[in-house]
Structure formats: structure tokens, C-alpha cells
């Protein structure tokens, strides 16, 4: 009988597969959400022509997505990985909300 309370105890095969599946789903959907919010925020706030800002933000989104995937699989726990994606997404979302508010000016 194995003691699963030991810090170095290996998880069972099924539990390990669920942990990897959870990280994979978080990396795909969380990374996409973070990259999409960052792209929208950067498209509105970069001091370039609109088309150049969108192109630069889109190029940056590939690096953001790759960084998010690396973060999800390097974090100690799935909860820490989720928090590590949620906090920047919330900050960027707040910045996007403010940028959209200042972009729409009354006539």
C-alpha cells in the first residue's frame, strides 16, 4: 500500500492524466483569452497608426500565448497556473475597459 500523503508521492495514472488534461485546457483556453485581451488592449493603446498597432499587437499575441503555455506547465499547481493567467487578464481587461471609454468620445 502506498502512502499518498508523502510530498514526493507520485499520483496515480488516472489522476496524473487529469492533471495534464486540466493544464492543457487551461493553456489552450486561458492562453487564448489572455492573448486576445492583450491584443485588443495593445491595438487601442500603442502609439502607432491603427493598422500598424493592430499588426504589432497581433505579432505580440503569439509571444503572449507561448508565454502563457509555458507558465501553465511550469507552475507548481493548477490553481497557481490559473491565478497566474487570471491576474494579468483582469488587469488587461480593466485597461481595455478604460481605453474603450476614452476612445469613444461624444460628438
N, C-alpha and C positions, 0 to 999 in steps of 0.2 A: 504494500500500500504506500502510495506517495503522499507526502505532505505538501499541499499546495500553498501553505502559508509562508513557506520559506521565500526570502526575497529573490533567490536565484532559481526558483522552481520554474520549470518550463510549462507553458499552458498546454492543454490537451489539443489534439489535432483539430477538432471542430471549433474550439474557442479561438485558436490561432487563425483559422480561416476566416472566422467572423471579424476578428480584429483587422486583418488585412483588407477584407471587403469593406469595412467601415472606413478605413483610411483611404481606400481607393475612391469610394463615393464622395468622401469629403474633399479629396484632392480634385476630383473632376468638377463637382458642382460648386464647392466653396471657392476653388481657384478661379473658376469661370466667373462667378459672381464678383469676386474681388477685382479681377481683371476688367470686367465690364464697367464696374463703378469707377475704377481708376481711369479708364479710357474716357468715359463721359466727363469726369471732373477735369482731366487734363485737356480735353478738347475745348472746354469752355475757358480755362484759365491760362493756358500757355500764351505768352505774348507774341503770337505769330499770326499770319493770315489764317483765316478759318480752315482752308483746305490743308495748309501745312501743319496746323495744330492738330487736326484730325489724323493726318498721316503719322505725325510724330507720336501721338498718343496711342495709335494702333500698334506701331512698332514697339513702344514701351510695354504694351499689354502682353506681348509674348514673353518678355523677361519677367513680368509680374506673375504670370501664370506658372512659369517654370520655377520661380522662387517659392510660390505657394505650394507646389507639389513637393519640392524639396523640404520645405518646412513641415508639411503634414507627415512625411515619412521619417523625419528626423526628431520630431517631438517625442518626449517620453511617453505621454499618454494621448489617447484620442481626444480627451477633454481639453488638454493643453493645446493640442493642434487646432481644435475648433475655436478656442478663445483667441489663439494667435491669428486666425483668419477673420474672426468677427470684429475684433477691436479696430484693425485698420479699415475694414469695410464700413464700420459705423462712423469713423472719423471722416472717411472719404464721402460717405453718404451725407453727413452734415455739411461738409464743404460744398458738395454738389447742390444741396438744397439752398445754401446761401448764394452760390454762384448763379443758380437759376433765378433766384429772387432779384439779384442785381442785374441780370441780363434782360429781364422783362421790365421795361420802363414805360410808365404811362405816357401817352401822347399829349 
